[in-house]
Amino acid sequence: MSELKSPTIAVILNLIIAGLGHVYLGYTKRGIVLFILTALIAVISSGLGWIVGVIFCSYDAYLLAKNRPAPFDFLAKYIDE
């Protein structure tokens, strides 16, 4: 899906809003799920989880843009993507 997409732009978008880089890469459902999960973790951890979530989402988007296996690949079977 992301043959022509820039890994750098995907990471920058994820640093702005968790999951936005995934939407840029064409993984819309995955981006929405990761945004919701990151927001839930942030609420539970009084906001500190947002930083960790954004970092993991950015790493995941970077690997997806490079067409490599990513940490959140297991979500594909749950969200039909």
DOBABA-476178 format. One record per residue: residue number from 1; x, y, z of N, C-alpha, C, CB in turn; residue in one letter. Coordinates in Angstrom, 1 decimal. Glycine has a CB too. Example, Ala and Ser with C-alpha at 12.3 -4.5 7.8 and 13.67 -1.06 7.14 Angstrom:
REM DOBABA-476178
<r num="1" n_c1="13.2" n_c2="-5.7" n_c3="7.8" ca_c1="12.3" ca_c2="-4.5" ca_c3="7.8" c_c1="13.2" c_c2="-3.3" c_c3="7.8" cb_c1="11.3" cb_c2="-4.5" cb_c3="9.0" residuo="A"/>
<r num="2" n_c1="12.8" n_c2="-2.2" n_c3="7.1" ca_c1="13.7" ca_c2="-1.1" ca_c3="7.1" c_c1="12.9" c_c2="0.0" c_c3="7.9" cb_c1="14.1" cb_c2="-0.6" cb_c3="5.7" residuo="S"/>
//
This chain:
REM DOBABA-476178
<r num="1" n_c1="0.8" n_c2="-1.2" n_c3="0.0" ca_c1="0.0" ca_c2="0.0" ca_c3="0.0" c_c1="0.8" c_c2="1.3" c_c3="0.0" cb_c1="-0.9" cb_c2="0.0" cb_c3="1.2" residuo="M"/>
<r num="2" n_c1="2.0" n_c2="1.2" n_c3="0.6" ca_c1="2.8" ca_c2="2.4" ca_c3="0.8" c_c1="4.0" c_c2="2.5" c_c3="-0.1" cb_c1="3.1" cb_c2="2.6" cb_c3="2.2" residuo="S"/>
<r num="3" n_c1="4.0" n_c2="2.0" n_c3="-1.3" ca_c1="5.2" ca_c2="2.0" ca_c3="-2.2" c_c1="5.8" c_c2="3.4" c_c3="-2.4" cb_c1="4.8" cb_c2="1.3" cb_c3="-3.5" residuo="E"/>
<r num="4" n_c1="4.9" n_c2="4.4" n_c3="-2.6" ca_c1="5.4" ca_c2="5.7" ca_c3="-2.9" c_c1="5.3" c_c2="6.7" c_c3="-1.8" cb_c1="4.6" cb_c2="6.2" cb_c3="-4.1" residuo="L"/>
<r num="5" n_c1="5.0" n_c2="6.2" n_c3="-0.6" ca_c1="4.9" ca_c2="7.1" ca_c3="0.5" c_c1="6.2" c_c2="7.2" c_c3="1.3" cb_c1="3.8" cb_c2="6.6" cb_c3="1.5" residuo="K"/>
<r num="6" n_c1="6.4" n_c2="8.4" n_c3="1.8" ca_c1="7.7" ca_c2="8.7" ca_c3="2.5" c_c1="7.6" c_c2="8.3" c_c3="4.0" cb_c1="8.0" cb_c2="10.2" cb_c3="2.4" residuo="S"/>
<r num="7" n_c1="8.6" n_c2="7.5" n_c3="4.4" ca_c1="8.7" ca_c2="7.1" ca_c3="5.8" c_c1="8.8" c_c2="8.3" c_c3="6.7" cb_c1="9.8" cb_c2="6.1" cb_c3="6.1" residuo="P"/>
<r num="8" n_c1="9.6" n_c2="9.3" n_c3="6.3" ca_c1="9.8" ca_c2="10.5" ca_c3="7.1" c_c1="8.5" c_c2="11.3" c_c3="7.3" cb_c1="10.8" cb_c2="11.4" cb_c3="6.4" residuo="T"/>
<r num="9" n_c1="7.7" n_c2="11.4" n_c3="6.3" ca_c1="6.4" ca_c2="12.1" ca_c3="6.5" c_c1="5.5" c_c2="11.3" c_c3="7.4" cb_c1="5.8" cb_c2="12.4" cb_c3="5.1" residuo="I"/>
<r num="10" n_c1="5.5" n_c2="10.0" n_c3="7.2" ca_c1="4.6" ca_c2="9.2" ca_c3="8.1" c_c1="5.0" c_c2="9.4" c_c3="9.5" cb_c1="4.8" cb_c2="7.7" cb_c3="7.7" residuo="A"/>
<r num="11" n_c1="6.3" n_c2="9.4" n_c3="9.8" ca_c1="6.8" ca_c2="9.6" ca_c3="11.2" c_c1="6.4" c_c2="11.0" c_c3="11.7" cb_c1="8.3" cb_c2="9.4" cb_c3="11.3" residuo="V"/>
<r num="12" n_c1="6.6" n_c2="12.0" n_c3="10.9" ca_c1="6.3" ca_c2="13.3" ca_c3="11.4" c_c1="4.8" c_c2="13.5" c_c3="11.6" cb_c1="6.7" cb_c2="14.4" cb_c3="10.3" residuo="I"/>
<r num="13" n_c1="3.9" n_c2="12.9" n_c3="10.8" ca_c1="2.5" ca_c2="13.0" ca_c3="11.0" c_c1="2.1" c_c2="12.2" c_c3="12.3" cb_c1="1.8" cb_c2="12.4" cb_c3="9.8" residuo="L"/>
<r num="14" n_c1="2.8" n_c2="11.1" n_c3="12.6" ca_c1="2.5" ca_c2="10.4" ca_c3="13.8" c_c1="3.0" c_c2="11.1" c_c3="15.0" cb_c1="3.1" cb_c2="9.0" cb_c3="13.8" residuo="N"/>
<r num="15" n_c1="4.0" n_c2="11.9" n_c3="14.9" ca_c1="4.5" ca_c2="12.7" ca_c3="16.0" c_c1="3.5" c_c2="13.8" c_c3="16.3" cb_c1="5.9" cb_c2="13.3" cb_c3="15.7" residuo="L"/>
<r num="16" n_c1="2.8" n_c2="14.3" n_c3="15.3" ca_c1="1.8" ca_c2="15.3" ca_c3="15.5" c_c1="0.5" c_c2="14.7" c_c3="16.2" cb_c1="1.4" cb_c2="16.0" cb_c3="14.2" residuo="I"/>
<r num="17" n_c1="0.0" n_c2="13.7" n_c3="15.5" ca_c1="-1.2" ca_c2="13.0" ca_c3="16.1" c_c1="-1.0" c_c2="11.5" c_c3="15.8" cb_c1="-2.5" cb_c2="13.5" cb_c3="15.4" residuo="I"/>
<r num="18" n_c1="-1.1" n_c2="10.7" n_c3="16.9" ca_c1="-0.9" ca_c2="9.3" ca_c3="16.8" c_c1="-1.9" c_c2="8.7" c_c3="15.8" cb_c1="-1.1" cb_c2="8.6" cb_c3="18.2" residuo="A"/>
<r num="19" n_c1="-1.4" n_c2="7.9" n_c3="14.9" ca_c1="-2.2" ca_c2="7.2" ca_c3="13.9" c_c1="-2.3" c_c2="8.0" c_c3="12.6" cb_c1="-3.5" cb_c2="7.0" cb_c3="14.4" residuo="G"/>
<r num="20" n_c1="-2.0" n_c2="9.3" n_c3="12.6" ca_c1="-2.1" ca_c2="10.1" ca_c3="11.3" c_c1="-1.2" c_c2="9.6" c_c3="10.2" cb_c1="-1.9" cb_c2="11.6" cb_c3="11.7" residuo="L"/>
<r num="21" n_c1="0.0" n_c2="9.2" n_c3="10.6" ca_c1="0.9" ca_c2="8.6" ca_c3="9.6" c_c1="0.4" c_c2="7.4" c_c3="9.0" cb_c1="2.2" cb_c2="8.4" cb_c3="10.3" residuo="G"/>
<r num="22" n_c1="-0.4" n_c2="6.6" n_c3="9.7" ca_c1="-1.0" ca_c2="5.4" ca_c3="9.2" c_c1="-2.0" c_c2="5.7" c_c3="8.1" cb_c1="-1.5" cb_c2="4.5" cb_c3="10.3" residuo="H"/>
<r num="23" n_c1="-2.8" n_c2="6.7" n_c3="8.5" ca_c1="-3.8" ca_c2="7.2" ca_c3="7.5" c_c1="-3.1" c_c2="7.7" c_c3="6.2" cb_c1="-4.7" cb_c2="8.4" cb_c3="8.1" residuo="V"/>
<r num="24" n_c1="-2.0" n_c2="8.4" n_c3="6.4" ca_c1="-1.3" ca_c2="8.9" ca_c3="5.2" c_c1="-0.8" c_c2="7.7" c_c3="4.4" cb_c1="-0.1" cb_c2="9.7" cb_c3="5.7" residuo="Y"/>
<r num="25" n_c1="-0.4" n_c2="6.6" n_c3="5.0" ca_c1="0.1" ca_c2="5.4" ca_c3="4.3" c_c1="-1.0" c_c2="4.6" c_c3="3.7" cb_c1="0.9" cb_c2="4.6" cb_c3="5.2" residuo="L"/>
<r num="26" n_c1="-2.3" n_c2="4.9" n_c3="4.0" ca_c1="-3.4" ca_c2="4.1" ca_c3="3.5" c_c1="-3.9" c_c2="3.1" c_c3="4.5" cb_c1="-3.0" cb_c2="3.4" cb_c3="2.3" residuo="G"/>
<r num="27" n_c1="-3.5" n_c2="3.1" n_c3="5.7" ca_c1="-3.9" ca_c2="2.1" ca_c3="6.7" c_c1="-4.9" c_c2="2.9" c_c3="7.7" cb_c1="-2.7" cb_c2="1.5" cb_c3="7.5" residuo="Y"/>
<r num="28" n_c1="-6.0" n_c2="3.3" n_c3="7.1" ca_c1="-6.9" ca_c2="4.2" ca_c3="7.9" c_c1="-7.5" c_c2="3.5" c_c3="9.1" cb_c1="-8.1" cb_c2="4.6" cb_c3="7.0" residuo="T"/>
<r num="29" n_c1="-8.0" n_c2="2.3" n_c3="9.0" ca_c1="-8.5" ca_c2="1.7" ca_c3="10.2" c_c1="-7.5" c_c2="1.5" c_c3="11.3" cb_c1="-9.1" cb_c2="0.3" cb_c3="9.8" residuo="K"/>
<r num="30" n_c1="-6.3" n_c2="1.1" n_c3="10.9" ca_c1="-5.2" ca_c2="0.9" ca_c3="11.8" c_c1="-4.8" c_c2="2.2" c_c3="12.5" cb_c1="-3.9" cb_c2="0.3" cb_c3="11.1" residuo="R"/>
<r num="31" n_c1="-4.8" n_c2="3.3" n_c3="11.8" ca_c1="-4.5" ca_c2="4.6" ca_c3="12.3" c_c1="-5.6" c_c2="5.0" c_c3="13.4" cb_c1="-4.4" cb_c2="5.6" cb_c3="11.3" residuo="G"/>
<r num="32" n_c1="-6.8" n_c2="4.8" n_c3="13.1" ca_c1="-7.9" ca_c2="5.1" ca_c3="14.0" c_c1="-7.8" c_c2="4.3" c_c3="15.2" cb_c1="-9.3" cb_c2="4.9" cb_c3="13.3" residuo="I"/>
<r num="33" n_c1="-7.6" n_c2="3.0" n_c3="15.1" ca_c1="-7.5" ca_c2="2.1" ca_c3="16.3" c_c1="-6.3" c_c2="2.5" c_c3="17.1" cb_c1="-7.3" cb_c2="0.6" cb_c3="15.8" residuo="V"/>
<r num="34" n_c1="-5.2" n_c2="2.8" n_c3="16.5" ca_c1="-4.0" ca_c2="3.2" ca_c3="17.3" c_c1="-4.2" c_c2="4.5" c_c3="18.0" cb_c1="-2.7" cb_c2="3.3" cb_c3="16.4" residuo="L"/>
<r num="35" n_c1="-4.9" n_c2="5.5" n_c3="17.3" ca_c1="-5.2" ca_c2="6.7" ca_c3="18.0" c_c1="-6.1" c_c2="6.5" c_c3="19.2" cb_c1="-5.9" cb_c2="7.7" cb_c3="17.0" residuo="F"/>
<r num="36" n_c1="-7.1" n_c2="5.7" n_c3="19.1" ca_c1="-8.0" ca_c2="5.4" ca_c3="20.2" c_c1="-7.2" c_c2="4.7" c_c3="21.3" cb_c1="-9.2" cb_c2="4.5" cb_c3="19.8" residuo="I"/>
<r num="37" n_c1="-6.4" n_c2="3.7" n_c3="21.0" ca_c1="-5.6" ca_c2="3.0" ca_c3="22.0" c_c1="-4.6" c_c2="4.0" c_c3="22.7" cb_c1="-4.9" cb_c2="1.8" cb_c3="21.4" residuo="L"/>
<r num="38" n_c1="-4.0" n_c2="4.8" n_c3="21.9" ca_c1="-3.0" ca_c2="5.8" ca_c3="22.5" c_c1="-3.8" c_c2="6.8" c_c3="23.4" cb_c1="-2.3" cb_c2="6.5" cb_c3="21.4" residuo="T"/>
<r num="39" n_c1="-4.9" n_c2="7.2" n_c3="23.0" ca_c1="-5.7" ca_c2="8.1" ca_c3="23.9" c_c1="-6.2" c_c2="7.4" c_c3="25.2" cb_c1="-6.9" cb_c2="8.6" cb_c3="23.1" residuo="A"/>
<r num="40" n_c1="-6.6" n_c2="6.2" n_c3="25.1" ca_c1="-7.0" ca_c2="5.5" ca_c3="26.3" c_c1="-5.8" c_c2="5.3" c_c3="27.3" cb_c1="-7.6" cb_c2="4.1" cb_c3="25.9" residuo="L"/>
<r num="41" n_c1="-4.7" n_c2="4.9" n_c3="26.7" ca_c1="-3.5" ca_c2="4.8" ca_c3="27.5" c_c1="-3.1" c_c2="6.1" c_c3="28.2" cb_c1="-2.3" cb_c2="4.2" cb_c3="26.7" residuo="I"/>
<r num="42" n_c1="-3.2" n_c2="7.2" n_c3="27.4" ca_c1="-2.9" ca_c2="8.5" ca_c3="27.9" c_c1="-3.8" c_c2="8.9" c_c3="29.1" cb_c1="-3.0" cb_c2="9.6" cb_c3="26.8" residuo="A"/>
<r num="43" n_c1="-5.1" n_c2="8.6" n_c3="29.0" ca_c1="-6.1" ca_c2="8.9" ca_c3="30.0" c_c1="-5.7" c_c2="8.1" c_c3="31.3" cb_c1="-7.5" cb_c2="8.6" cb_c3="29.6" residuo="V"/>
<r num="44" n_c1="-5.5" n_c2="6.8" n_c3="31.1" ca_c1="-5.2" ca_c2="6.0" ca_c3="32.2" c_c1="-3.9" c_c2="6.4" c_c3="32.9" cb_c1="-5.0" cb_c2="4.5" cb_c3="31.8" residuo="I"/>
<r num="45" n_c1="-2.9" n_c2="6.8" n_c3="32.2" ca_c1="-1.6" ca_c2="7.2" ca_c3="32.7" c_c1="-1.4" c_c2="8.7" c_c3="33.0" cb_c1="-0.5" cb_c2="6.7" cb_c3="31.8" residuo="S"/>
<r num="46" n_c1="-2.5" n_c2="9.4" n_c3="33.0" ca_c1="-2.4" ca_c2="10.9" ca_c3="33.2" c_c1="-1.6" c_c2="11.6" c_c3="32.2" cb_c1="-1.8" cb_c2="11.2" cb_c3="34.6" residuo="S"/>
<r num="47" n_c1="-1.6" n_c2="11.1" n_c3="30.9" ca_c1="-1.0" ca_c2="11.8" ca_c3="29.8" c_c1="0.4" c_c2="11.3" c_c3="29.4" cb_c1="-0.9" cb_c2="13.2" cb_c3="30.1" residuo="G"/>
<r num="48" n_c1="1.1" n_c2="10.6" n_c3="30.3" ca_c1="2.4" ca_c2="10.2" ca_c3="30.0" c_c1="2.4" c_c2="9.1" c_c3="29.0" cb_c1="3.1" cb_c2="9.7" cb_c3="31.3" residuo="L"/>
<r num="49" n_c1="1.4" n_c2="8.3" n_c3="28.9" ca_c1="1.3" ca_c2="7.2" ca_c3="27.9" c_c1="1.2" c_c2="7.7" c_c3="26.5" cb_c1="0.1" cb_c2="6.3" cb_c3="28.3" residuo="G"/>
<r num="50" n_c1="0.7" n_c2="9.0" n_c3="26.4" ca_c1="0.6" ca_c2="9.6" ca_c3="25.0" c_c1="2.0" c_c2="9.6" c_c3="24.3" cb_c1="0.0" cb_c2="11.0" cb_c3="25.1" residuo="W"/>
<r num="51" n_c1="3.0" n_c2="9.9" n_c3="25.1" ca_c1="4.4" ca_c2="10.0" ca_c3="24.5" c_c1="4.8" c_c2="8.6" c_c3="24.1" cb_c1="5.4" cb_c2="10.6" cb_c3="25.6" residuo="I"/>
<r num="52" n_c1="4.6" n_c2="7.6" n_c3="24.9" ca_c1="5.0" ca_c2="6.3" ca_c3="24.5" c_c1="4.2" c_c2="5.8" c_c3="23.3" cb_c1="4.8" cb_c2="5.3" cb_c3="25.7" residuo="V"/>
<r num="53" n_c1="2.9" n_c2="6.1" n_c3="23.4" ca_c1="2.1" ca_c2="5.6" ca_c3="22.2" c_c1="2.5" c_c2="6.3" c_c3="20.9" cb_c1="0.6" cb_c2="6.0" cb_c3="22.5" residuo="G"/>
<r num="54" n_c1="2.8" n_c2="7.5" n_c3="21.0" ca_c1="3.2" ca_c2="8.3" ca_c3="19.8" c_c1="4.5" c_c2="7.7" c_c3="19.2" cb_c1="3.4" cb_c2="9.8" cb_c3="20.0" residuo="V"/>
<r num="55" n_c1="5.4" n_c2="7.4" n_c3="20.1" ca_c1="6.7" ca_c2="6.8" ca_c3="19.7" c_c1="6.5" c_c2="5.4" c_c3="19.0" cb_c1="7.7" cb_c2="6.7" cb_c3="20.9" residuo="I"/>
<r num="56" n_c1="5.7" n_c2="4.6" n_c3="19.7" ca_c1="5.4" ca_c2="3.3" ca_c3="19.1" c_c1="4.7" c_c2="3.4" c_c3="17.8" cb_c1="4.7" cb_c2="2.4" cb_c3="20.1" residuo="F"/>
<r num="57" n_c1="3.7" n_c2="4.3" n_c3="17.7" ca_c1="3.0" ca_c2="4.5" ca_c3="16.4" c_c1="3.9" c_c2="5.0" c_c3="15.3" cb_c1="1.8" cb_c2="5.5" cb_c3="16.6" residuo="C"/>
<r num="58" n_c1="4.8" n_c2="5.9" n_c3="15.7" ca_c1="5.7" ca_c2="6.4" ca_c3="14.7" c_c1="6.7" c_c2="5.3" c_c3="14.2" cb_c1="6.6" cb_c2="7.5" cb_c3="15.3" residuo="S"/>
<r num="59" n_c1="7.1" n_c2="4.5" n_c3="15.0" ca_c1="8.0" ca_c2="3.4" ca_c3="14.6" c_c1="7.3" c_c2="2.4" c_c3="13.7" cb_c1="8.6" cb_c2="2.6" cb_c3="15.9" residuo="Y"/>
<r num="60" n_c1="6.0" n_c2="2.1" n_c3="14.1" ca_c1="5.2" ca_c2="1.2" ca_c3="13.3" c_c1="5.0" c_c2="1.8" c_c3="11.9" cb_c1="3.8" cb_c2="1.0" cb_c3="14.0" residuo="D"/>
<r num="61" n_c1="4.6" n_c2="3.1" n_c3="11.8" ca_c1="4.4" ca_c2="3.7" ca_c3="10.5" c_c1="5.7" c_c2="3.7" c_c3="9.7" cb_c1="3.9" cb_c2="5.1" cb_c3="10.7" residuo="A"/>
<r num="62" n_c1="6.8" n_c2="4.0" n_c3="10.3" ca_c1="8.1" ca_c2="4.0" ca_c3="9.6" c_c1="8.4" c_c2="2.6" c_c3="9.0" cb_c1="9.3" cb_c2="4.3" cb_c3="10.6" residuo="Y"/>
<r num="63" n_c1="8.1" n_c2="1.5" n_c3="9.7" ca_c1="8.4" ca_c2="0.2" ca_c3="9.2" c_c1="7.4" c_c2="-0.2" c_c3="8.1" cb_c1="8.3" cb_c2="-0.8" cb_c3="10.3" residuo="L"/>
<r num="64" n_c1="6.1" n_c2="0.3" n_c3="8.3" ca_c1="5.1" ca_c2="0.0" ca_c3="7.2" c_c1="5.5" c_c2="0.7" c_c3="5.9" cb_c1="3.7" cb_c2="0.5" cb_c3="7.7" residuo="L"/>
<r num="65" n_c1="6.0" n_c2="2.0" n_c3="6.0" ca_c1="6.4" ca_c2="2.7" ca_c3="4.8" c_c1="7.6" c_c2="2.1" c_c3="4.1" cb_c1="6.7" cb_c2="4.2" cb_c3="5.2" residuo="A"/>
<r num="66" n_c1="8.4" n_c2="1.4" n_c3="4.9" ca_c1="9.6" ca_c2="0.7" ca_c3="4.4" c_c1="9.2" c_c2="-0.8" c_c3="3.9" cb_c1="10.7" cb_c2="0.6" cb_c3="5.4" residuo="K"/>
<r num="67" n_c1="7.9" n_c2="-1.1" n_c3="4.0" ca_c1="7.4" ca_c2="-2.5" ca_c3="3.7" c_c1="8.1" c_c2="-3.6" c_c3="4.5" cb_c1="7.6" cb_c2="-2.7" cb_c3="2.2" residuo="N"/>
<r num="68" n_c1="8.3" n_c2="-3.3" n_c3="5.7" ca_c1="8.9" ca_c2="-4.3" ca_c3="6.7" c_c1="7.8" c_c2="-4.7" c_c3="7.7" cb_c1="10.1" cb_c2="-3.7" cb_c3="7.4" residuo="R"/>
<r num="69" n_c1="8.0" n_c2="-5.8" n_c3="8.4" ca_c1="7.1" ca_c2="-6.2" ca_c3="9.4" c_c1="7.1" c_c2="-5.2" c_c3="10.5" cb_c1="7.4" cb_c2="-7.6" cb_c3="10.0" residuo="P"/>
<r num="70" n_c1="5.9" n_c2="-4.8" n_c3="11.0" ca_c1="5.8" ca_c2="-3.8" ca_c3="12.1" c_c1="5.2" c_c2="-4.3" c_c3="13.3" cb_c1="4.9" cb_c2="-2.6" cb_c3="11.5" residuo="A"/>
<r num="71" n_c1="5.4" n_c2="-3.7" n_c3="14.5" ca_c1="5.0" ca_c2="-4.2" ca_c3="15.8" c_c1="3.4" c_c2="-4.4" c_c3="15.9" cb_c1="5.4" cb_c2="-3.2" cb_c3="16.8" residuo="P"/>
<r num="72" n_c1="2.7" n_c2="-3.6" n_c3="15.2" ca_c1="1.2" ca_c2="-3.7" ca_c3="15.3" c_c1="0.6" c_c2="-4.5" c_c3="14.1" cb_c1="0.6" cb_c2="-2.3" cb_c3="15.4" residuo="F"/>
<r num="73" n_c1="1.4" n_c2="-5.3" n_c3="13.5" ca_c1="0.8" ca_c2="-6.1" ca_c3="12.4" c_c1="-0.3" c_c2="-7.1" c_c3="12.8" cb_c1="1.9" cb_c2="-6.9" cb_c3="11.7" residuo="D"/>
<r num="74" n_c1="-0.2" n_c2="-7.4" n_c3="14.1" ca_c1="-1.3" ca_c2="-8.3" ca_c3="14.6" c_c1="-2.7" c_c2="-7.7" c_c3="14.5" cb_c1="-0.9" cb_c2="-8.7" cb_c3="16.1" residuo="F"/>
<r num="75" n_c1="-2.8" n_c2="-6.4" n_c3="14.5" ca_c1="-4.1" ca_c2="-5.8" ca_c3="14.4" c_c1="-4.8" c_c2="-6.1" c_c3="13.1" cb_c1="-3.9" cb_c2="-4.3" cb_c3="14.5" residuo="L"/>
<r num="76" n_c1="-4.1" n_c2="-6.4" n_c3="12.0" ca_c1="-4.6" ca_c2="-6.6" ca_c3="10.7" c_c1="-5.7" c_c2="-7.7" c_c3="10.7" cb_c1="-3.6" cb_c2="-7.1" cb_c3="9.7" residuo="A"/>
<r num="77" n_c1="-5.6" n_c2="-8.7" n_c3="11.5" ca_c1="-6.6" ca_c2="-9.8" ca_c3="11.5" c_c1="-7.9" c_c2="-9.4" c_c3="12.3" cb_c1="-6.1" cb_c2="-11.1" cb_c3="12.1" residuo="K"/>
<r num="78" n_c1="-7.8" n_c2="-8.3" n_c3="13.1" ca_c1="-8.9" ca_c2="-7.9" ca_c3="13.9" c_c1="-9.7" c_c2="-6.7" c_c3="13.2" cb_c1="-8.4" cb_c2="-7.4" cb_c3="15.2" residuo="Y"/>
<r num="79" n_c1="-9.0" n_c2="-6.0" n_c3="12.3" ca_c1="-9.6" ca_c2="-4.8" ca_c3="11.7" c_c1="-9.8" c_c2="-5.0" c_c3="10.2" cb_c1="-8.8" cb_c2="-3.6" cb_c3="12.0" residuo="I"/>
<r num="80" n_c1="-9.5" n_c2="-6.2" n_c3="9.7" ca_c1="-9.7" ca_c2="-6.5" ca_c3="8.3" c_c1="-8.9" c_c2="-5.5" c_c3="7.4" cb_c1="-11.2" cb_c2="-6.5" cb_c3="7.9" residuo="D"/>
<r num="81" n_c1="-7.6" n_c2="-5.3" n_c3="7.7" ca_c1="-6.9" ca_c2="-4.4" ca_c3="6.8" c_c1="-5.6" c_c2="-5.1" c_c3="6.5" cb_c1="-6.6" cb_c2="-3.1" cb_c3="7.5" residuo="E"/>
//
